Amino acid sequence: MKSRLHILRLLVALFAVATPLSLSATPMAAQPTSPEKPEMPKSVFVYPQNPNQGRDPFFPDSTRPYEGEPKTTDTASLTDLYVRSILQSGDRVFAVINNHTFAPGEEGTVLTKDGNRLDIRCIAIDSKAGAVIVESGGTKAVLHFTINP
């Protein structure tokens, strides 16, 4: 029993001596001080010019990827706007411009007859005169209420 205890102590002592020696056997310069993160590659997407080069995986029969640049349409202007109604509720007043309701100071996007979108801001509403002052892109206009636009 005593011999086993001596052998166990001897093994522990040898392990304690061998471990620091094995760690110090590597040169200090070879140990990295801070691990460098690898640079991640950037994804590159190339649109095909024709169906032979590739297709849309979700809509394989679509020709949309090969149509090129979208066609630009004429931009909407303030002349495409009309006032459908002016509503007064107590001390508040609202104007319906192209099916979008505005209060003075509100901003919103309206849809014109041609389907173009126009961002406007309602500056003031005069319910007695039936006029609304709007602004879009730095240009102001006075819109008048008409029964049939």
Order of alpha helices (4+ residues) and beta strands (2+ residues): alpha-beta-beta-beta-beta-beta-beta-beta
